[in-house]
Each structure stands twice: as structure tokens, then as C-alpha cells.
Amino acid sequence: MTADPDPESKPALRARVLSARAAMDARARAAAGAAIVAHLLRQPTLSTARTVAAYVGFDTEIDTTPFLAAVLAQGRRLLLPRVVDVESKTRRHLVLHEVGDVDRETRPGRWGIREPDPALCAAIDPLEADLILVPGVAFDRRGGRLGYGAGFYDRLLSGLRPDCLRVAACFPVQLVPAVPLEAHDQRIQRLVTDRGEVFLTDE
């Protein structure tokens, strides 16, 4: 793999892409999000996944609720993340819970993101996930992913089975030439946009 000249820093790239995503027309964002969900649901790998981990989109992210509803309607197990040890920057991490009804069994968490209610949803070992849909700010064609900076998903992804497929979805403004990566950063294996799947390469 060749190095990219003068890669953009993580904070600068994060700020630039979040600004570009926020600047998208709301109707265009909704239409693109619906197209992305349609492409996700056509992924051949989804048909073999019995247990799917995903997330509830918030703010200007893709609205994932139609995807979550389809996973449940297909009779698959749906796992959603909850942040625990919220007050500790060193200990806080994600725990996956099985959710059977997204509207009834989730509630807003610390940052307003809907997450499972632990009184209603059992915690599940991440090793049970066959496929995970991962959020992020920016992505590149080599599987590089830039998150929001807390490292939640890098830690979660590092504990999944090797054969658990890592999928992400993004608007075109989130696809960049190169994401600056560190040793602990976890890559994804599939990337889906409103135009279809972006095939990732190690080159």
C-alpha cells in the first residue's frame, strides 16, 4: 500500500466532512438515505446473516430505521449498541443488546442517540454478530473509517469474530481519498452509498 502525501489530520477531516454532510439539502439527504437502505437490503451477505448488529442514525446521519425494521421483519436478530460507563472517558464502551421493537425498546442516551433500554433488552455477546453496520464520519476505498473520536467502534470491532462482516454506509460527501489511520483503527469490508456498493481494495 502506498502512502498518501500530506494526509489530512483526523480533526480537520472530521470537521470538514461533518460540515459538508450538514450542508446537504434535507430532501436530497432523505432521498439518498432511502437509496442507501435499499442497497443495503440487497446485499447478498445480509441473506446469510442470522444476527445483525446495527445502530440508530441521529442528526444528519443516514436514517437507519427502515433498515432496522426490515432486519426484524425478515426474522433476523437485531443488536443495537448502548454506551456504558458514560462518565468515564477511559472505561466507557459499547454493549450490544438484542432489540425486538426499536420504538418501544430504545430511548435517548447521553448524546441524544437512541439506544436499547437495558430493562427491556438483554445484553448479547458481540461474538454472536454475523454482520455489523458501522457508523462513521468519513470513509475511503481501502476500508479506512473515521469515527467521531471516542474510539467506541474501534474497541467493539476488535472484539468481533473474524468472519463477522463489517459494513458501513455513507453519503458521497463522506467518501474521501484517504482516512488517516493509526494502529488501533479498525477497517471495514463493505461500503454502500446511494449509488451502490463501493468495492474496497488494499492497493
HELIX and SHEET records of a PDB file:
HELIX    1   1 LYS A   10  ALA A   22  1                                  13    
HELIX    2   2 ALA A   26  LEU A   41  1                                  16    
HELIX    3   3 PRO A   44  THR A   48  5                                   5    
HELIX    4   4 THR A   65  ALA A   73  1                                   9    
HELIX    5   5 VAL A  102  GLU A  105  1                                   4    
HELIX    6   6 PRO A  126  GLU A  128  5                                   3    
HELIX    7   7 PHE A  152  SER A  158  1                                   7    
HELIX    8   8 PRO A  172  GLN A  174  5                                   3    
SHEET    1   A 8 ALA A 123  ILE A 124  0                                        
SHEET    2   A 8 HIS A  93  GLU A  98 -1                                        
SHEET    3   A 8 ARG A  77  VAL A  84 -1                                        
SHEET    4   A 8 THR A  51  ALA A  53  1                                        
SHEET    5   A 8 LEU A 131  VAL A 134  1                                        
SHEET    6   A 8 LEU A 165  ALA A 169  1                                        
SHEET    7   A 8 ARG A 190  THR A 193  1                                        
SHEET    8   A 8 GLY A 196  VAL A 198 -1                                        
SHEET    1   B 2 THR A 106  PRO A 108  0                                        
SHEET    2   B 2 ARG A 114  PRO A 116 -1                                        
SHEET    1   C 2 ALA A 138  PHE A 139  0                                        
SHEET    2   C 2 ARG A 145  LEU A 146 -1                                        
END                                                                             
